[in-house]
């Protein structure tokens, strides 16, 4: 299974064209988008979905209400949903972020994140798409960790096959949370994407600059 993964494109028209070009040159079964598509533009969000019809996406913390209203009408939107994929795998989405100092539109308290995620059907065959990383993984900004302790707790308890997350623009990389493969997706507005292959439930990721 081949998956194009990106996050935090933030209305970057030039990067969208680069992503479309990479997508057309390679064969992908799915596209995963880890949030923060746009800070204000419904039309940009629409362009993204048209460009990647086989995408699954979650909202970031920056999508405004008009964009949220649009995204919720699309089958690609999987915040708090589960979709069955090929090869016995499934994808579960959970967007938004924990509380930030900036008062962005889509934020949950840690208690609400845990309560909502506890209800999701996450298992060992799940590819979990979140916007926010789990606490302690690729999340240190200016000496402070800004990841979600509740997402970390859910991953430790439910042990999905992999978690893919964005939000923190400064990092990319892979780590293990128990048996779960954590893939920190770089910010697309830094001209980066992930090319992910899953074979026999093993993940192989390339971080690509375009």
CORHU-V719756 format. One record per residue. N is the residue number from 1. RES is the residue in one small letter. SS is DSSP state (alpha for helix, beta for strand, coil for the rest). NEAR is the number of other C-alpha atoms within 12 Angstrom. Layout:
n-><N & N>
res-><RES & RES>
ss-><SS & SS>
near-><NEAR & NEAR>
This chain:
n-><1 & 2 & 3 & 4 & 5 & 6 & 7 & 8 & 9 & 10 & 11 & 12 & 13 & 14 & 15 & 16 & 17 & 18 & 19 & 20 & 21 & 22 & 23 & 24 & 25 & 26 & 27 & 28 & 29 & 30 & 31 & 32 & 33 & 34 & 35 & 36 & 37 & 38 & 39 & 40 & 41 & 42 & 43 & 44 & 45 & 46 & 47 & 48 & 49 & 50 & 51 & 52 & 53 & 54 & 55 & 56 & 57 & 58 & 59 & 60 & 61 & 62 & 63 & 64 & 65 & 66 & 67 & 68 & 69 & 70 & 71 & 72 & 73 & 74 & 75 & 76 & 77 & 78 & 79 & 80 & 81 & 82 & 83 & 84 & 85 & 86 & 87 & 88 & 89 & 90 & 91 & 92 & 93 & 94 & 95 & 96 & 97 & 98 & 99 & 100 & 101 & 102 & 103 & 104 & 105 & 106 & 107 & 108 & 109 & 110 & 111 & 112 & 113 & 114 & 115 & 116 & 117 & 118 & 119 & 120 & 121 & 122 & 123 & 124 & 125 & 126 & 127 & 128 & 129 & 130 & 131 & 132 & 133 & 134 & 135 & 136 & 137 & 138 & 139 & 140 & 141 & 142 & 143 & 144 & 145 & 146 & 147 & 148 & 149 & 150 & 151 & 152 & 153 & 154 & 155 & 156 & 157 & 158 & 159 & 160 & 161 & 162 & 163 & 164 & 165 & 166 & 167 & 168 & 169 & 170 & 171 & 172 & 173 & 174 & 175 & 176 & 177 & 178 & 179 & 180 & 181 & 182 & 183 & 184 & 185 & 186 & 187 & 188 & 189 & 190 & 191 & 192 & 193 & 194 & 195 & 196 & 197 & 198 & 199 & 200 & 201 & 202 & 203 & 204 & 205 & 206 & 207 & 208 & 209 & 210>
res-><x & x & x & x & x & x & x & x & x & x & x & x & x & x & x & x & x & x & x & x & x & x & x & x & x & x & x & x & x & x & x & x & x & x & x & x & x & x & x & x & x & x & x & x & x & x & x & x & x & x & x & x & x & x & x & x & x & x & x & x & x & x & x & x & x & x & x & x & x & x & x & x & x & x & x & x & x & x & x & x & x & x & x & x & x & x & x & x & x & x & x & x & x & x & x & x & x & x & x & x & x & x & x & x & x & x & x & x & x & x & x & x & x & x & x & x & x & x & x & x & x & x & x & x & x & x & x & x & x & x & x & x & x & x & x & x & x & x & x & x & x & x & x & x & x & x & x & x & x & x & x & x & x & x & x & x & x & x & x & x & x & x & x & x & x & x & x & x & x & x & x & x & x & x & x & x & x & x & x & x & x & x & x & x & x & x & x & x & x & x & x & x & x & x & x & x & x & x & x & x & x & x & x & x & x & x & x & x & x & x>
ss-><coil & beta & beta & beta & beta & beta & beta & coil & coil & coil & coil & coil & alpha & alpha & alpha & alpha & alpha & alpha & alpha & alpha & alpha & alpha & alpha & alpha & alpha & coil & coil & coil & coil & beta & beta & beta & beta & coil & coil & coil & coil & coil & coil & coil & coil & alpha & alpha & alpha & alpha & alpha & alpha & alpha & alpha & alpha & alpha & coil & coil & coil & beta & beta & beta & coil & coil & coil & coil & coil & coil & coil & alpha & alpha & alpha & alpha & alpha & alpha & alpha & coil & coil & coil & coil & coil & beta & coil & beta & coil & coil & beta & beta & beta & coil & coil & coil & coil & coil & beta & beta & beta & beta & beta & coil & coil & beta & coil & coil & coil & coil & coil & coil & coil & coil & coil & beta & coil & coil & alpha & alpha & alpha & alpha & alpha & alpha & alpha & alpha & alpha & coil & coil & coil & coil & coil & coil & coil & beta & beta & beta & beta & beta & coil & coil & coil & beta & coil & coil & coil & coil & coil & beta & beta & coil & coil & beta & beta & coil & coil & beta & alpha & alpha & alpha & alpha & alpha & alpha & alpha & alpha & alpha & alpha & coil & coil & coil & beta & beta & beta & beta & coil & coil & coil & coil & coil & coil & coil & beta & beta & beta & beta & beta & coil & coil & beta & beta & beta & beta & beta & coil & coil & beta & alpha & alpha & alpha & coil & beta & beta & beta & beta & beta & beta & beta & beta & coil & coil & beta & beta & beta & beta & beta & beta & beta & beta & coil>
near-><24 & 27 & 35 & 42 & 46 & 55 & 52 & 43 & 40 & 36 & 29 & 28 & 22 & 18 & 28 & 35 & 23 & 25 & 35 & 27 & 17 & 28 & 30 & 14 & 11 & 17 & 20 & 25 & 24 & 32 & 39 & 45 & 51 & 51 & 52 & 45 & 46 & 37 & 28 & 22 & 26 & 24 & 19 & 29 & 39 & 27 & 22 & 39 & 28 & 16 & 21 & 32 & 23 & 26 & 33 & 45 & 50 & 50 & 48 & 44 & 40 & 34 & 36 & 27 & 21 & 21 & 31 & 33 & 17 & 23 & 33 & 24 & 15 & 23 & 19 & 32 & 37 & 33 & 36 & 30 & 30 & 30 & 29 & 21 & 23 & 20 & 16 & 19 & 26 & 29 & 43 & 39 & 43 & 49 & 45 & 44 & 44 & 37 & 24 & 24 & 11 & 12 & 14 & 20 & 26 & 31 & 28 & 28 & 19 & 27 & 19 & 21 & 34 & 26 & 17 & 23 & 34 & 22 & 17 & 26 & 26 & 34 & 28 & 26 & 31 & 34 & 46 & 51 & 52 & 54 & 50 & 53 & 50 & 42 & 29 & 26 & 36 & 32 & 31 & 20 & 17 & 9 & 8 & 14 & 20 & 29 & 33 & 39 & 27 & 32 & 46 & 35 & 26 & 35 & 38 & 27 & 20 & 28 & 27 & 36 & 35 & 42 & 49 & 54 & 54 & 51 & 48 & 42 & 33 & 22 & 25 & 33 & 30 & 27 & 24 & 25 & 28 & 20 & 21 & 32 & 32 & 39 & 42 & 45 & 49 & 40 & 37 & 42 & 32 & 27 & 28 & 33 & 41 & 40 & 33 & 34 & 24 & 29 & 17 & 14 & 24 & 19 & 27 & 23 & 30 & 25 & 27 & 24 & 20 & 21>
